[in-house]
Amino acid sequence: MDTTNVETQAPVITLTDAAVKEIKRLINVQGIEEGGLRLGVKGGGCSGLSYTINFDDKIGQYDQVYEINGVKVIIDTKSAIYLQGTQLDYQKDLMGGNFKFLNPNANKTCGCGESFSA
């Protein structure tokens, strides 16, 4: 994976310690050796926009790449507009665990927290 376009400016998104810990655990369990966590936004969901989260080993020309506490985070330029200032958290409860986006740009979110409008 090309690491020449790792951003030196402040990241678009921050990760809580719980999110970093869970991301590193998932990377280890899945045996991922290259790439990083890709975060994004796409059209859809009950509020108009949905968050996307997955692992990716491809970095596009218009991607922004950040190294946050040992985790490589990849965000495409279009998604960065909607994610600016967002914090990614990981919360665990009796039903399991899930990542939660705390997005200051969201005017409205749905009950599940997976979609929003800006």
ChimeraX commands (.cxc) that place a marker at each C-alpha (Angstrom):
marker #1 position 0.00,0.00,0.00 radius 0.5
marker #1 position 1.30,3.46,-0.88 radius 0.5
marker #1 position 1.79,5.57,2.22 radius 0.5
marker #1 position 3.11,8.66,0.46 radius 0.5
marker #1 position -0.18,10.53,0.79 radius 0.5
marker #1 position -0.54,10.25,4.58 radius 0.5
marker #1 position -1.88,13.64,5.70 radius 0.5
marker #1 position 0.20,15.73,8.08 radius 0.5
marker #1 position -2.66,18.12,8.93 radius 0.5
marker #1 position -5.21,17.53,11.69 radius 0.5
marker #1 position -7.44,14.53,10.93 radius 0.5
marker #1 position -10.99,15.06,9.69 radius 0.5
marker #1 position -12.15,12.53,12.28 radius 0.5
marker #1 position -11.00,11.48,15.75 radius 0.5
marker #1 position -11.12,8.03,17.32 radius 0.5
marker #1 position -11.84,7.31,20.98 radius 0.5
marker #1 position -9.55,4.93,22.83 radius 0.5
marker #1 position -12.34,2.32,22.74 radius 0.5
marker #1 position -12.63,2.67,18.94 radius 0.5
marker #1 position -8.85,2.34,18.47 radius 0.5
marker #1 position -8.78,-0.75,20.67 radius 0.5
marker #1 position -11.64,-2.43,18.76 radius 0.5
marker #1 position -10.23,-1.53,15.33 radius 0.5
marker #1 position -6.84,-2.99,16.27 radius 0.5
marker #1 position -8.57,-6.12,17.59 radius 0.5
marker #1 position -10.50,-6.53,14.31 radius 0.5
marker #1 position -7.33,-6.01,12.26 radius 0.5
marker #1 position -5.59,-8.70,14.31 radius 0.5
marker #1 position -8.52,-11.18,14.16 radius 0.5
marker #1 position -8.90,-10.74,10.40 radius 0.5
marker #1 position -5.15,-10.92,9.78 radius 0.5
marker #1 position -5.08,-7.62,7.90 radius 0.5
marker #1 position -1.49,-6.67,7.14 radius 0.5
marker #1 position -1.93,-3.75,4.76 radius 0.5
marker #1 position -4.48,-1.03,4.30 radius 0.5
marker #1 position -6.58,0.75,6.82 radius 0.5
marker #1 position -10.01,1.63,8.05 radius 0.5
marker #1 position -12.09,3.32,5.35 radius 0.5
marker #1 position -14.78,5.66,6.63 radius 0.5
marker #1 position -17.26,7.32,4.34 radius 0.5
marker #1 position -20.71,8.65,3.65 radius 0.5
marker #1 position -23.13,7.51,0.95 radius 0.5
marker #1 position -26.65,8.45,-0.06 radius 0.5
marker #1 position -29.39,6.40,1.56 radius 0.5
marker #1 position -30.76,5.46,4.92 radius 0.5
marker #1 position -33.85,6.82,6.61 radius 0.5
marker #1 position -32.31,10.28,7.10 radius 0.5
marker #1 position -30.75,10.72,3.65 radius 0.5
marker #1 position -27.08,9.86,4.22 radius 0.5
marker #1 position -25.50,6.71,5.67 radius 0.5
marker #1 position -22.11,6.08,7.22 radius 0.5
marker #1 position -19.85,3.43,5.72 radius 0.5
marker #1 position -17.09,1.65,7.59 radius 0.5
marker #1 position -14.86,-1.15,6.31 radius 0.5
marker #1 position -11.25,-2.16,5.79 radius 0.5
marker #1 position -9.58,-1.30,2.50 radius 0.5
marker #1 position -6.10,-1.73,1.04 radius 0.5
marker #1 position -6.58,0.65,-1.89 radius 0.5
marker #1 position -5.93,4.37,-1.63 radius 0.5
marker #1 position -7.41,6.50,-4.39 radius 0.5
marker #1 position -6.06,9.71,-5.81 radius 0.5
marker #1 position -8.63,11.79,-3.90 radius 0.5
marker #1 position -8.43,9.93,-0.59 radius 0.5
marker #1 position -7.18,11.52,2.60 radius 0.5
marker #1 position -5.14,9.19,4.82 radius 0.5
marker #1 position -4.47,9.79,8.50 radius 0.5
marker #1 position -2.47,7.84,11.07 radius 0.5
marker #1 position -4.41,8.02,14.35 radius 0.5
marker #1 position -2.93,6.20,17.37 radius 0.5
marker #1 position -1.47,3.48,15.15 radius 0.5
marker #1 position -4.61,3.11,13.01 radius 0.5
marker #1 position -4.55,4.15,9.35 radius 0.5
marker #1 position -7.83,5.92,8.48 radius 0.5
marker #1 position -8.82,6.47,4.83 radius 0.5
marker #1 position -11.52,9.00,3.89 radius 0.5
marker #1 position -12.51,10.08,0.39 radius 0.5
marker #1 position -12.65,13.83,-0.23 radius 0.5
marker #1 position -16.43,13.97,-0.69 radius 0.5
marker #1 position -17.09,12.13,2.59 radius 0.5
marker #1 position -14.59,14.34,4.42 radius 0.5
marker #1 position -16.96,17.30,3.99 radius 0.5
marker #1 position -19.68,15.49,5.96 radius 0.5
marker #1 position -17.33,13.88,8.49 radius 0.5
marker #1 position -15.33,16.99,9.47 radius 0.5
marker #1 position -15.09,17.10,13.26 radius 0.5
marker #1 position -16.71,13.69,13.76 radius 0.5
marker #1 position -15.64,11.35,16.53 radius 0.5
marker #1 position -15.83,7.58,16.05 radius 0.5
marker #1 position -16.54,5.69,19.25 radius 0.5
marker #1 position -17.04,2.02,20.06 radius 0.5
marker #1 position -19.66,1.10,22.62 radius 0.5
marker #1 position -20.33,-2.30,24.10 radius 0.5
marker #1 position -23.53,-3.38,25.83 radius 0.5
marker #1 position -25.41,-6.57,26.67 radius 0.5
marker #1 position -26.42,-7.04,23.02 radius 0.5
marker #1 position -22.85,-6.73,21.70 radius 0.5
marker #1 position -20.90,-3.76,20.47 radius 0.5
marker #1 position -21.04,-1.22,17.68 radius 0.5
marker #1 position -19.25,1.79,16.31 radius 0.5
marker #1 position -20.98,5.11,16.85 radius 0.5
marker #1 position -20.41,8.28,14.83 radius 0.5
marker #1 position -20.69,11.49,16.87 radius 0.5
marker #1 position -21.07,13.97,14.03 radius 0.5
marker #1 position -21.45,17.71,14.74 radius 0.5
marker #1 position -22.60,18.25,11.11 radius 0.5
marker #1 position -25.67,16.03,11.48 radius 0.5
marker #1 position -28.90,18.07,11.66 radius 0.5
marker #1 position -31.00,14.95,12.15 radius 0.5
marker #1 position -30.15,11.32,12.86 radius 0.5
marker #1 position -32.27,8.22,12.74 radius 0.5
marker #1 position -32.95,6.05,15.77 radius 0.5
marker #1 position -30.34,3.46,14.81 radius 0.5
marker #1 position -27.61,6.11,14.47 radius 0.5
marker #1 position -26.48,4.79,11.10 radius 0.5
marker #1 position -27.93,7.56,8.96 radius 0.5
marker #1 position -28.16,11.33,9.18 radius 0.5
marker #1 position -28.96,14.50,7.29 radius 0.5
marker #1 position -26.62,17.47,7.03 radius 0.5
marker link #1:1,2 radius 0.2
marker link #1:2,3 radius 0.2
marker link #1:3,4 radius 0.2
marker link #1:4,5 radius 0.2
marker link #1:5,6 radius 0.2
marker link #1:6,7 radius 0.2
marker link #1:7,8 radius 0.2
marker link #1:8,9 radius 0.2
marker link #1:9,10 radius 0.2
marker link #1:10,11 radius 0.2
marker link #1:11,12 radius 0.2
marker link #1:12,13 radius 0.2
marker link #1:13,14 radius 0.2
marker link #1:14,15 radius 0.2
marker link #1:15,16 radius 0.2
marker link #1:16,17 radius 0.2
marker link #1:17,18 radius 0.2
marker link #1:18,19 radius 0.2
marker link #1:19,20 radius 0.2
marker link #1:20,21 radius 0.2
marker link #1:21,22 radius 0.2
marker link #1:22,23 radius 0.2
marker link #1:23,24 radius 0.2
marker link #1:24,25 radius 0.2
marker link #1:25,26 radius 0.2
marker link #1:26,27 radius 0.2
marker link #1:27,28 radius 0.2
marker link #1:28,29 radius 0.2
marker link #1:29,30 radius 0.2
marker link #1:30,31 radius 0.2
marker link #1:31,32 radius 0.2
marker link #1:32,33 radius 0.2
marker link #1:33,34 radius 0.2
marker link #1:34,35 radius 0.2
marker link #1:35,36 radius 0.2
marker link #1:36,37 radius 0.2
marker link #1:37,38 radius 0.2
marker link #1:38,39 radius 0.2
marker link #1:39,40 radius 0.2
marker link #1:40,41 radius 0.2
marker link #1:41,42 radius 0.2
marker link #1:42,43 radius 0.2
marker link #1:43,44 radius 0.2
marker link #1:44,45 radius 0.2
marker link #1:45,46 radius 0.2
marker link #1:46,47 radius 0.2
marker link #1:47,48 radius 0.2
marker link #1:48,49 radius 0.2
marker link #1:49,50 radius 0.2
marker link #1:50,51 radius 0.2
marker link #1:51,52 radius 0.2
marker link #1:52,53 radius 0.2
marker link #1:53,54 radius 0.2
marker link #1:54,55 radius 0.2
marker link #1:55,56 radius 0.2
marker link #1:56,57 radius 0.2
marker link #1:57,58 radius 0.2
marker link #1:58,59 radius 0.2
marker link #1:59,60 radius 0.2
marker link #1:60,61 radius 0.2
marker link #1:61,62 radius 0.2
marker link #1:62,63 radius 0.2
marker link #1:63,64 radius 0.2
marker link #1:64,65 radius 0.2
marker link #1:65,66 radius 0.2
marker link #1:66,67 radius 0.2
marker link #1:67,68 radius 0.2
marker link #1:68,69 radius 0.2
marker link #1:69,70 radius 0.2
marker link #1:70,71 radius 0.2
marker link #1:71,72 radius 0.2
marker link #1:72,73 radius 0.2
marker link #1:73,74 radius 0.2
marker link #1:74,75 radius 0.2
marker link #1:75,76 radius 0.2
marker link #1:76,77 radius 0.2
marker link #1:77,78 radius 0.2
marker link #1:78,79 radius 0.2
marker link #1:79,80 radius 0.2
marker link #1:80,81 radius 0.2
marker link #1:81,82 radius 0.2
marker link #1:82,83 radius 0.2
marker link #1:83,84 radius 0.2
marker link #1:84,85 radius 0.2
marker link #1:85,86 radius 0.2
marker link #1:86,87 radius 0.2
marker link #1:87,88 radius 0.2
marker link #1:88,89 radius 0.2
marker link #1:89,90 radius 0.2
marker link #1:90,91 radius 0.2
marker link #1:91,92 radius 0.2
marker link #1:92,93 radius 0.2
marker link #1:93,94 radius 0.2
marker link #1:94,95 radius 0.2
marker link #1:95,96 radius 0.2
marker link #1:96,97 radius 0.2
marker link #1:97,98 radius 0.2
marker link #1:98,99 radius 0.2
marker link #1:99,100 radius 0.2
marker link #1:100,101 radius 0.2
marker link #1:101,102 radius 0.2
marker link #1:102,103 radius 0.2
marker link #1:103,104 radius 0.2
marker link #1:104,105 radius 0.2
marker link #1:105,106 radius 0.2
marker link #1:106,107 radius 0.2
marker link #1:107,108 radius 0.2
marker link #1:108,109 radius 0.2
marker link #1:109,110 radius 0.2
marker link #1:110,111 radius 0.2
marker link #1:111,112 radius 0.2
marker link #1:112,113 radius 0.2
marker link #1:113,114 radius 0.2
marker link #1:114,115 radius 0.2
marker link #1:115,116 radius 0.2
marker link #1:116,117 radius 0.2
marker link #1:117,118 radius 0.2
view
